[in-house]
Structure formats: structure tokens, C-alpha cells
Amino acid sequence: MSSSAARAYMTIGDVLALLQGEFPDITPSKIRFLESEGLIEPDRTPAGYRKFTHADVERLRYILAAQRDSYLPLRVIKEQLAARVPRTLVAADSAPAAEVALTRRQLLDASGLTESTLDELEAYGLVRRTNGHFGSEALTVARTAARLAPYGIEARHLRVIRAAAERELDLIEQMVAPLLRRRAPGAHEEAGRTADALAALVVELHTALVAAGLRDSLGR
């Protein structure tokens, strides 16, 4: 399956759901303001609706944390983003116009990981390079691993999450395989849209099941 097929887009509501736990003050108007200031550049549907990638969410997380924790003005945050997380154009297979391609040093700087932790993430297959660079998914994994570290969760513990993700990916690939075998015009595009929709639903279900399990185990 192509990387573009596996990449799920999110609405502004999806983005709010992901960020409001960490940043309760985030609102649609604030996201639109940050876009107007040039700090984020979400793609648009033909109808003009914003569609966000995981890289956009991580960029927003960086901006909001810099404002909250370091009280940095937007001008400084924008300069830091330009220096640390370059946005390169990807012109293949309908990939989003904005993507990240990071060197090892840039990934360490952007995520806050130590050299040894990044070595472990690579050894366990949790982050990978493509054409010598780390992409947006690697940045998300690295930043999440850095936020999990204070809880005592190490790279080796994350293998169970990777295994679960691989099983979910296998399920999605099974569902779209018949579409990929079709030779009709637009079959691959339909497979990509189906994979995106399935991925979003699987993530939603996974989140609900974990929340339900926690509620039961903690007696909430």
C-alpha cells in the first residue's frame, strides 16, 4: 500500500479532540488564527474545508506548548519551526503539499529525545528513515516517546503498541486488497480513500476501547 493511502486526514474537530486534553483553551478560531499567521498550512478539499495530517497536529502541539510553557511570541515560534522542522514539497501519489523530512539532528531537536532513546526506537522499528530522512510519522512517534518517558515508559515498552498497530494495519490492508486488484479507472484512488476512512475508524475504536478498559480497571 502506498504511503499516501495509509495517511488519514483529519477535520478541525478531530484535531480539537486530540489536543484539548493537553491544551484546554484550543478552539477552532485559534487554529484558524494560527493558519492566518502562517504557522500552519493545512491542505484543503475542493470544497474549501481544511484537512489536517498528523504532521499538522504535531506542529500545532509544538506551537501551543511554546506559547504556554515558554511564553514565546508567534514570530519567534515561527522562526524556530522554520529552523527545526523544515516543510518540503512532496510531489508524488497525491501526497499532501506539506511534509517533513528531518535529519537525525533535527529530529532530536524537535522531539527532545536523547541519542540513546532514538537509537532504541530505531532498533525496535518504531521510527524509520525514508531516503535518509525521518518523516512526520517518525516525528510523532519521537515526540510521544519523549512525553511518555517521565512515566517510566521506555522504547522497549512501546513494542506492544507497535504490534497492535501492525495488526490493525493488516486488517485495513485485507479490506482494501480487493480494490487494489481491480483494474478499473480510479480503483487505487478509491482504495486510498477507503484506507483513510478505515484508519480513522480503527483509531477511534481503539481509543474508545482503551478508555472503557481504564474506566473498568480504575472503577470510574
C-alpha positions as CSV (number, residue, x, y, z in Angstrom):
1,M,0.0,0.0,0.0
2,S,1.4,3.5,-0.8
3,S,2.2,5.9,2.0
4,S,-0.4,8.3,0.7
5,A,-3.1,5.6,1.1
6,A,-2.1,4.9,4.7
7,R,-2.2,8.6,5.6
8,A,-5.5,9.6,7.2
9,Y,-6.7,13.2,7.0
10,M,-8.5,14.8,10.0
11,T,-11.1,17.6,10.3
12,I,-10.6,20.5,12.6
13,G,-13.0,18.8,15.0
14,D,-10.6,15.7,15.0
15,V,-7.7,18.0,15.8
16,L,-9.5,19.6,18.7
17,A,-10.3,16.2,20.1
18,L,-6.7,15.3,20.0
19,L,-5.3,18.5,21.6
20,Q,-7.9,19.7,24.1
21,G,-6.8,17.3,26.8
22,E,-3.4,18.9,26.8
23,F,-4.4,22.4,25.7
24,P,-8.0,23.0,27.1
25,D,-8.1,26.5,25.6
26,I,-7.6,25.5,22.0
27,T,-10.6,26.5,19.8
28,P,-11.3,26.4,16.1
29,S,-10.8,30.2,15.9
30,K,-7.3,29.9,17.4
31,I,-6.4,27.2,14.8
32,R,-7.7,29.5,12.1
33,F,-5.7,32.4,13.5
34,L,-2.5,30.4,13.6
35,E,-3.2,29.5,10.0
36,S,-3.7,33.1,9.1
37,E,-0.4,33.9,10.7
38,G,1.4,31.3,8.5
39,L,2.3,29.0,11.4
40,I,0.3,26.0,10.0
41,E,-0.7,25.2,6.4
42,P,-3.4,22.5,6.3
43,D,-4.5,21.2,3.0
44,R,-7.9,22.0,1.6
45,T,-10.6,19.9,0.0
46,P,-12.0,21.0,-3.4
47,A,-14.9,22.5,-1.3
48,G,-12.5,24.5,0.8
49,Y,-12.6,22.5,4.0
50,R,-9.4,22.2,6.0
51,K,-7.9,18.7,6.2
52,F,-5.1,18.1,8.7
53,T,-2.4,15.5,8.8
54,H,-0.6,14.1,11.9
55,A,2.3,16.4,11.0
56,D,-0.1,19.4,11.3
57,V,-1.2,18.2,14.7
58,E,2.4,17.9,15.9
59,R,3.2,21.3,14.6
60,L,0.2,22.7,16.5
61,R,1.3,20.9,19.6
62,Y,4.7,22.4,19.3
63,I,3.3,25.9,18.8
64,L,0.8,25.7,21.7
65,A,3.4,24.2,24.1
66,A,5.9,27.0,23.2
67,Q,3.2,29.6,23.9
68,R,2.1,28.0,27.2
69,D,5.4,26.9,28.7
70,S,7.9,29.4,27.3
71,Y,5.6,32.4,26.6
72,L,7.2,32.8,23.2
73,P,5.7,35.3,20.7
74,L,4.5,33.8,17.4
75,R,7.3,35.4,15.5
76,V,9.9,33.5,17.5
77,I,8.0,30.2,17.3
78,K,7.7,30.6,13.5
79,E,11.4,31.2,13.3
80,Q,12.1,28.1,15.4
81,L,9.8,26.0,13.3
82,A,11.5,27.1,10.1
83,A,14.9,26.2,11.6
84,R,14.0,22.9,13.2
85,V,11.2,21.3,11.2
86,P,11.5,22.2,7.6
87,R,8.5,21.7,5.4
88,T,9.3,20.2,2.0
89,L,7.2,19.7,-1.0
90,V,6.3,16.1,-1.9
91,A,5.1,15.7,-5.5
92,A,4.1,12.1,-5.7
93,D,0.9,9.9,-5.5
94,S,-1.3,12.8,-4.3
95,A,0.7,13.2,-1.1
96,P,0.0,16.4,0.9
97,A,1.7,19.5,-0.2
98,A,3.4,19.9,3.2
99,E,5.5,17.2,4.7
100,V,8.6,17.0,6.9
101,A,11.9,15.5,6.0
102,L,14.2,15.6,9.0
103,T,17.8,14.8,9.6
104,R,18.7,12.8,12.7
105,R,19.8,16.1,14.5
106,Q,16.6,17.9,13.5
107,L,14.5,15.0,14.8
108,L,16.4,15.0,18.2
109,D,16.0,18.8,18.5
110,A,12.3,18.8,17.5
111,S,11.3,15.9,19.8
112,G,13.6,16.4,22.8
113,L,14.8,12.8,22.7
114,T,18.2,11.6,23.7
115,E,20.6,10.0,21.3
116,S,20.3,6.7,23.1
117,T,16.5,6.7,23.1
118,L,16.3,7.4,19.4
119,D,18.8,4.5,18.9
120,E,16.4,2.3,20.8
121,L,13.3,3.5,18.8
122,E,15.2,2.7,15.6
123,A,16.3,-0.7,16.9
124,Y,12.8,-1.7,17.7
125,G,11.5,-0.5,14.4
126,L,9.4,2.3,15.9
127,V,10.9,5.0,13.7
128,R,12.3,4.6,10.3
129,R,14.1,6.7,7.7
130,T,12.9,7.2,4.2
131,N,15.6,8.2,1.7
132,G,17.8,9.0,4.6
133,H,15.3,11.3,6.4
134,F,12.7,11.0,9.1
135,G,9.1,11.8,8.1
136,S,6.1,13.2,10.0
137,E,5.2,9.8,11.5
138,A,8.7,9.4,12.9
139,L,8.4,12.9,14.5
140,T,5.0,12.0,16.1
141,V,6.5,8.8,17.5
142,A,9.6,10.5,18.8
143,R,7.7,13.3,20.5
144,T,5.2,10.9,22.0
145,A,8.0,8.7,23.3
146,A,9.6,11.8,24.9
147,R,6.3,12.6,26.6
148,L,6.0,9.0,27.9
149,A,9.5,8.9,29.3
150,P,8.6,10.7,32.6
151,Y,6.1,7.9,33.3
152,G,8.9,5.3,33.1
153,I,7.8,4.1,29.7
154,E,10.8,3.2,27.6
155,A,11.2,2.3,23.9
156,R,11.1,-1.4,24.7
157,H,7.6,-1.0,26.3
158,L,6.3,0.6,23.1
159,R,6.7,-2.7,21.1
160,V,3.3,-3.8,22.3
161,I,1.7,-0.7,20.8
162,R,3.6,-1.2,17.5
163,A,2.4,-4.9,17.4
164,A,-1.2,-3.7,17.9
165,A,-0.8,-1.1,15.2
166,E,0.6,-3.7,12.8
167,R,-2.4,-6.0,13.4
168,E,-4.8,-3.1,12.7
169,L,-2.8,-2.3,9.6
170,D,-3.1,-5.9,8.5
171,L,-6.9,-5.7,8.9
172,I,-7.1,-2.5,6.8
173,E,-4.9,-4.0,4.1
174,Q,-7.2,-7.0,3.9
175,M,-10.2,-4.8,3.4
176,V,-8.7,-2.7,0.6
177,A,-6.9,-5.6,-1.1
178,P,-9.9,-6.3,-3.5
179,L,-9.9,-2.7,-4.5
180,L,-6.2,-2.7,-5.3
181,R,-6.6,-5.7,-7.5
182,R,-9.2,-4.0,-9.6
183,R,-8.1,-2.5,-12.9
184,A,-10.9,-0.1,-13.3
185,P,-10.0,3.6,-13.6
186,G,-9.8,5.2,-10.2
187,A,-9.5,1.9,-8.3
188,H,-6.3,2.9,-6.5
189,E,-7.7,6.3,-5.5
190,E,-10.8,4.6,-4.1
191,A,-8.6,2.2,-2.2
192,G,-6.7,5.1,-0.7
193,R,-9.9,6.9,0.4
194,T,-11.2,3.6,1.9
195,A,-8.0,3.0,3.7
196,D,-8.0,6.5,5.2
197,A,-11.6,6.1,6.3
198,L,-10.9,2.7,7.9
199,A,-7.8,4.0,9.6
200,A,-9.7,6.9,11.2
201,L,-12.4,4.5,12.4
202,V,-9.9,2.0,13.7
203,V,-8.1,4.7,15.7
204,E,-11.5,5.9,17.1
205,L,-12.4,2.4,18.1
206,H,-9.0,1.7,19.7
207,T,-9.3,4.9,21.7
208,A,-12.8,4.0,22.9
209,L,-11.8,0.5,23.9
210,V,-8.7,1.8,25.9
211,A,-10.9,4.4,27.6
212,A,-13.5,1.8,28.5
213,G,-10.8,-0.6,29.9
214,L,-9.4,2.2,32.0
215,R,-12.8,3.1,33.4
216,D,-13.4,-0.6,34.4
217,S,-9.9,-1.1,35.9
218,L,-10.0,2.2,37.9
219,G,-13.6,1.8,38.9
220,R,-14.6,5.2,37.4
